[in-house]
Amino acid sequence: MSFIDFGEVRLGSPWFDIAAVVESLNIYRQQVEALVKGYTKRDDVHKSLLDKMRKKWKLRGIIVLAVSKSADESSVRKMLSDL
């Protein structure tokens, strides 16, 4: 499977783009591990980066929900505490 995502492309860590794919597709852990292996030979370092970027991607989504008032304050607080 190949992805080309020009709508969300940005400067910075390519792992943020990969985190967006992982979180958007809600893929299984084994699939995430295979994706990381496909991008690098040092799984431990890049897995850590991907984990950080996944949290960042989730936070981005929570902020969008809060600003657009698509979620109430208690729901936003719950999502933040689950990060």
C-alpha positions, 0 to 999 in steps of 0.5 A, spaced: 500 500 500 502 506 498 500 513 500 501 520 497 498 525 502 499 532 499 493 535 503 497 535 510 504 535 507 509 540 511 516 541 513 518 537 519 518 530 521 516 525 516 513 521 522 508 526 523 505 525 517 506 517 518 502 518 525 496 522 521 496 515 517 496 511 523 491 515 527 486 516 521 486 509 519 486 506 526 491 500 524 493 495 528 500 494 532 503 489 528 501 494 522 504 500 525 510 495 526 511 493 519 510 500 517 516 503 521 520 497 519 519 499 512 521 506 513 528 504 517 532 499 520 532 502 527 525 500 529 526 503 537 528 510 535 523 511 530 518 507 534 519 512 539 518 518 534 512 515 531 509 515 538 510 522 540 508 524 533 501 520 534 500 524 541 501 530 537 496 528 532 491 526 537 492 533 540 491 537 534 485 533 533 482 535 540 484 542 539 480 542 532 474 539 536 475 544 542 476 551 537 470 549 533 466 547 539 464 540 536 465 537 543 463 540 549 468 542 555 468 535 559 469 531 553 475 535 551 478 535 558 476 527 558 480 526 551 486 530 554 486 526 560 487 520 555 493 522 551 
